[in-house]
């Protein structure tokens, strides 16, 4: 079978490292390959999308993707790229997280398409009955301390201020054993991941060579960065999650719509399934009229539909159009149901009715009852600068009190901060 998987990663600018012989293996046979996902939360965020898309492209190239959810390794914590040790999660939290991640992965990968159907595995299944003594006898003797110490993820931590616990030091050995287990039981010959995982992945290939006299391969992709140097996948409100309860479809859509022109050219290659000709044609169109944001709109549409649904995408557009074009009278004419439908997807803060009835300064509400502003000083400055609106009516008095009359349908208040940020205050 002729594979175009690596060529695909190359033109998309995603490929970082690949072990010699990998391309030849992929061209020769259908290969099982895996990527591990860390269950630190009950949802993945957009930072995980690059690896999900790698598995999806792997499957579309005719190979068999395995998504490993680290129920065991999640109890240890991966030190790669971390400057300090994480808090360890209890088993109930881990199980909840694993279930959420499994459900999200099933939105992308095809688990019922014949020989190359995707598979989900949990490394807790093969570690739960493995005693510590058995593990260090069976696994520990095959990888030397010198080999483990040479990894950048280990050296950086040991030479840093915080040091490194034995728990985290053992992580690469556990991940290496995962690869060995999948090699033995699933005929898995390839492990993939972000470029920060190269050390852990190659420990696995070495483990397979020494313990099983087998040959396995490694491939890593570029870590996603923003052109301005800030961390990809975060907004002012924190992570952009795939779970609609953590990040609404509207906010998710807006995240992609508002990426810079430079980043949109990178992201359309990484996160879209459009082919090279389609992307280059879209770039040409974008360059003729950058203000139309053709790249951002195409990117936001495709990803929002894939992660959520076409209905959510269309609702996000309707909400954005309304927020951009509506005036104070349009807001005033909405009933509760229309308000909920049009604006229910934006960031919403609940406030007790008694707080309004007892008298509440707008500035206090913006800081103490919400996270619209980090400080009262900043809130006052924006109000004085005529950059804050309630239900599309500008507010200029820093001593403004909120009353029930401010709320539409006795329930909702739209807060607009500048031109792009909108929040909903809801009386409960």
C-alpha positions in Angstrom: 0.0 0.0 0.0 1.4 3.4 -1.0 1.1 5.8 1.9 1.1 9.6 1.6 0.9 10.2 5.4 4.3 11.6 5.9 4.2 13.7 2.7 0.9 15.1 3.9 2.4 16.1 7.2 5.3 17.7 5.4 3.4 20.0 3.1 1.1 21.0 6.0 4.3 22.0 7.9 3.5 19.7 10.8 6.3 17.1 10.7 9.1 17.6 13.3 11.0 14.3 13.6 10.7 10.9 12.1 12.8 7.8 12.8 14.6 6.4 9.7 12.6 3.6 8.1 9.2 4.9 9.1 8.2 6.1 5.7 9.3 2.8 4.1 7.2 0.9 6.7 4.1 3.0 6.0 4.5 2.4 2.3 4.8 -1.4 2.7 1.8 -2.3 5.0 -1.1 -1.1 7.0 0.5 0.1 10.3 -1.0 0.4 13.7 0.2 3.6 15.4 -0.8 5.3 18.6 -0.9 8.6 20.4 -1.4 9.0 24.1 -3.7 11.5 25.7 -3.3 12.7 29.2 -6.5 12.6 31.3 -5.8 15.7 33.4 -9.3 17.0 32.7 -12.6 15.5 31.6 -12.3 17.3 28.3 -9.5 17.8 25.8 -8.8 21.4 24.6 -7.8 22.8 21.3 -4.1 22.2 22.2 -4.9 18.5 21.8 -6.5 19.0 18.3 -3.2 18.7 16.5 -2.6 15.2 17.8 -6.3 14.2 17.1 -5.9 15.5 13.6 -2.6 13.5 13.2 -4.5 10.3 14.2 -7.3 11.2 11.8 -4.9 11.8 8.9 -3.2 8.5 9.8 -6.5 6.7 9.4 -7.4 8.5 6.2 -4.0 7.3 4.8 -5.2 3.7 5.3 -3.6 2.9 8.7 -5.0 1.9 12.0 -5.0 4.6 14.7 -4.9 3.7 18.4 -5.8 6.4 20.9 -4.3 5.6 24.3 -6.0 7.3 27.3 -3.5 7.3 30.1 -5.4 6.1 33.1 -2.1 4.8 34.7 0.3 7.4 33.4 -2.2 10.1 34.5 -1.6 9.0 38.1 2.1 9.8 37.6 2.3 13.0 35.5 4.4 13.6 32.4 7.4 15.9 33.2 8.0 16.8 29.5 7.8 20.5 29.1 6.9 21.0 32.8 8.9 23.1 35.2 7.1 21.8 38.3 5.5 18.6 39.4 1.7 18.4 39.0 -0.8 17.4 41.6 -1.7 13.7 41.3 -5.4 12.9 40.5 -7.5 10.3 42.4 -8.9 7.3 40.6 -12.5 8.7 40.6 -11.5 11.9 38.9 -9.3 10.0 36.5 -12.1 7.7 35.5 -14.5 10.7 34.9 -11.8 12.4 32.8 -11.1 9.2 30.8 -14.8 8.8 29.9 -15.1 12.4 28.7 -12.0 12.1 26.5 -13.2 8.8 25.0 -16.5 10.4 24.0 -14.6 13.3 22.3 -12.2 11.1 20.4 -15.2 9.2 18.9 -16.3 12.4 17.2 -13.1 12.4 15.0 -12.0 8.8 14.4 -13.9 6.0 12.7 -14.3 3.1 15.0 -16.2 0.9 12.5 -14.6 0.9 9.1 -13.0 -2.5 8.8 -9.3 -3.5 9.3 -8.2 0.1 10.0 -10.9 0.9 12.5 -9.7 3.1 15.3 -9.3 1.6 18.8 -9.3 3.2 22.3 -7.1 1.7 25.0 -6.4 2.6 28.6 -3.0 1.8 30.0 -4.5 1.3 33.4 -5.9 -2.0 32.1 -2.5 -3.6 31.8 -0.9 -1.8 34.8 -3.6 -2.3 37.4 -2.5 -5.8 38.4 1.2 -5.2 37.8 3.2 -5.2 41.1 6.0 -2.7 41.6 8.5 -5.6 42.0 7.4 -7.3 38.8 7.6 -4.1 36.9 11.2 -3.2 38.0 12.3 -6.7 37.3 10.6 -7.0 33.9 11.0 -3.4 32.7 13.6 -1.6 34.8 16.5 -3.8 33.9 16.2 -3.1 30.1 16.7 0.7 30.3 19.7 2.2 32.1 19.7 5.2 34.3 22.3 6.8 32.1 19.9 6.4 29.1 17.0 8.0 31.1 19.2 10.8 32.4 20.2 11.8 28.9 16.7 12.9 28.0 16.1 16.6 27.8 12.9 16.4 29.8 14.8 14.8 32.7 18.0 17.0 32.4 16.0 20.2 32.3 14.1 19.3 35.5 17.1 17.9 37.4 19.2 21.0 36.6 16.3 23.3 37.5 15.3 24.7 40.9 12.5 22.2 41.7 14.3 19.0 41.0 12.4 15.8 40.0 10.7 13.1 42.1 11.3 9.4 41.4 7.6 9.3 40.4 8.1 11.6 37.4 11.6 10.1 36.7 9.9 6.8 36.1 7.3 8.2 33.6 9.4 7.6 30.5 9.9 3.9 31.6 6.1 3.5 32.0 5.4 5.1 28.7 8.1 2.9 27.1 6.3 -0.1 28.5 3.0 1.1 27.0 4.6 1.0 23.6 6.1 -2.4 24.3 2.7 -3.7 25.4 0.9 -2.4 22.3 3.7 -3.8 20.1 3.2 -7.2 21.6 -0.6 -7.3 21.9 -1.8 -5.0 19.1 1.1 -5.3 16.6 1.6 -1.5 17.1 4.8 -0.4 15.4 4.6 3.4 15.5 4.2 5.9 18.3 3.4 9.5 17.5 3.2 12.7 19.5 4.3 16.3 19.9 7.9 17.2 19.6 8.3 17.4 23.4 7.5 13.6 23.4 10.5 12.5 21.3 12.5 11.3 24.4 9.6 9.3 25.8 8.7 7.8 22.5 12.3 6.7 21.6 12.6 5.1 25.1 9.7 2.9 23.9 11.5 2.0 20.7 14.6 1.2 22.7 12.6 -0.9 25.2 11.0 -2.9 22.3 14.5 -3.5 20.8 16.0 -4.7 24.0 13.2 -6.7 25.5 11.4 -8.1 22.4 14.3 -7.9 19.8 11.7 -6.0 17.8 11.8 -2.9 15.6 9.5 0.0 16.3 9.3 3.6 15.0 8.7 7.1 16.1 7.3 10.3 14.6 6.7 13.7 16.2 4.8 16.8 15.1 5.5 20.5 15.6 4.2 22.0 18.8 1.6 24.6 17.9 2.6 28.2 18.6 1.1 31.6 18.0 3.0 34.1 15.9 3.0 36.7 18.8 4.7 34.2 21.1 1.7 33.6 23.4 0.5 30.2 24.2 -1.8 28.6 21.6 -5.3 27.4 22.8 -5.9 30.0 25.5 -8.0 33.1 25.7 -8.3 35.7 28.4 -10.8 33.3 30.1 -8.4 30.3 30.0 -8.3 27.2 27.9 -10.6 26.7 24.8 -12.1 23.3 25.5 -13.8 20.8 23.2 -16.6 20.3 25.8 -19.5 22.7 25.1 -20.1 23.0 28.9 -16.6 24.4 29.4 -16.4 26.5 26.2 -19.7 27.3 24.4 -19.8 26.7 20.6 -20.1 30.4 20.1 -17.0 31.1 22.1 -15.2 28.2 20.3 -16.2 29.6 16.9 -15.0 33.1 17.9 -11.7 31.8 19.0 -10.9 30.6 15.5 -12.5 33.5 13.8 -10.3 36.0 15.7 -6.9 34.4 15.0 -4.4 36.6 13.2 -3.9 36.5 9.5 -0.4 35.0 10.0 -1.7 32.3 12.4 -4.7 31.5 10.1 -2.3 30.5 7.3 -0.6 28.0 9.7 -3.7 26.7 11.4 -5.7 26.1 8.2 -3.0 23.5 7.2 -2.9 21.9 10.7 -6.5 21.7 11.6 -8.4 21.5 8.3 -9.0 18.5 6.0 -8.9 20.7 2.9 -6.3 19.6 0.4 -3.3 21.6 -0.7 -5.0 23.0 -3.8 -8.1 24.1 -1.9 -6.0 25.8 0.8 -3.7 27.6 -1.7 -6.8 28.9 -3.5 -8.3 30.1 -0.3 -5.0 31.8 0.6 -5.0 33.6 -2.7 -8.6 34.8 -2.1 -7.7 35.9 1.4 -4.7 37.9 0.2 -6.9 39.9 -2.2 -9.2 41.0 0.6 -7.7 40.3 4.0 -10.4 42.3 5.7 -13.0 39.7 4.6 -11.1 37.1 6.8 -11.7 34.3 4.3 -9.1 32.0 6.0 -10.5 32.6 9.5 -14.1 32.0 8.4 -13.3 28.8 6.6 -11.2 27.5 9.6 -13.8 28.5 12.2 -16.6 26.9 10.1 -14.9 23.5 9.6 -13.6 23.1 13.1 -16.8 24.2 14.8 -18.9 21.8 12.8 -16.5 18.9 13.4 -16.2 19.5 17.2 -19.9 20.6 17.7 -22.4 20.5 14.8 -23.6 22.5 11.8 -26.5 23.7 13.9 -24.1 25.1 16.5 -22.0 26.8 13.7 -25.1 28.5 12.2 -26.2 29.6 15.7 -22.7 31.0 16.4 -22.9 33.1 13.1 -26.4 34.3 14.0 -25.2 35.4 17.5 -22.2 37.1 16.1 -24.3 39.0 13.5 -26.8 40.1 16.1 -24.1 41.3 18.5 -22.3 43.2 15.7 -25.4 44.9 14.1 -28.0 45.2 16.9 -28.9 48.5 18.6 -30.3 49.2 22.0 -33.9 49.0 20.7 -33.2 45.5 19.2 -32.1 44.3 22.6 -35.0 45.9 24.4 -37.5 44.1 22.1 -36.2 40.6 22.8 -38.3 38.3 25.0 -36.6 35.8 27.4 -36.8 32.9 24.9 -35.3 35.0 22.0 -32.6 36.3 24.4 -31.7 32.8 25.4 -31.6 31.6 21.8 -29.5 34.4 20.4 -27.2 35.2 23.3 -27.3 32.1 25.5 -23.9 30.9 24.1 -21.8 33.9 25.2 -20.0 33.9 28.6 -22.8 34.1 31.2 -22.5 35.0 34.9 -25.4 34.4 37.3 -26.3 36.9 40.0 -28.8 36.6 42.8 -31.9 38.7 42.5 -31.4 39.9 46.1 -28.0 41.4 45.2 -29.7 43.7 42.7 -32.6 44.5 45.0 -30.3 45.4 47.8 -28.4 47.8 45.6 -25.3 47.0 43.6 -22.8 49.3 42.0 -22.1 48.4 38.3 -18.3 48.5 39.1 -18.7 46.0 41.9 -20.8 43.7 39.7 -18.2 43.8 37.0 -15.4 42.7 39.3 -17.0 40.8 42.3 -19.9 39.1 40.6 -18.2 38.4 37.3 -14.7 38.2 35.7 -15.4 40.9 33.1 -12.6 43.0 34.7 -9.7 41.9 36.9 -9.9 45.1 39.0 -12.2 48.0 39.8 -9.6 50.5 38.6 -9.7 48.9 35.1 -13.5 48.8 35.1 -13.7 52.5 36.0 -11.2 53.4 33.4 -13.2 51.7 30.6 -16.4 53.2 31.8 -14.8 56.7 31.8 -13.5 56.0 28.3 -17.0 55.4 27.1 -16.1 51.8 26.1 -18.7 49.9 28.2 -22.3 49.4 27.2 -25.3 47.8 28.9 -27.8 46.4 26.5 -26.0 48.4 23.7 -26.4 51.7 25.6 -23.1 53.3 26.6 -22.4 53.9 30.3 -20.2 56.8 31.4 -20.9 57.2 35.1 -18.7 55.1 37.3 -21.2 55.4 40.1 -24.0 53.7 38.1 -26.2 51.4 40.2 -27.6 48.3 38.7 -31.4 47.9 39.1 -34.0 45.4 37.9 -35.0 47.9 35.2 -31.6 47.3 33.5 -32.5 43.7 32.9 -34.4 42.5 29.8 -37.4 40.3 30.5 -36.5 40.8 34.2 -33.6 38.4 33.7 -30.9 39.3 31.2 -28.3 42.1 30.9 -25.9 42.2 28.0 -22.5 43.7 28.9 -20.3 44.9 26.0 -16.7 45.6 26.7 -15.1 47.4 23.8 -16.1 46.2 20.3 -15.5 42.4 20.6 -16.1 41.2 24.1 -19.7 40.5 25.2 -21.0 38.9 28.4 -24.4 38.0 29.8 -25.5 38.7 33.4 -28.4 36.5 34.3 -30.6 37.0 37.4 -31.3 33.8 39.4 
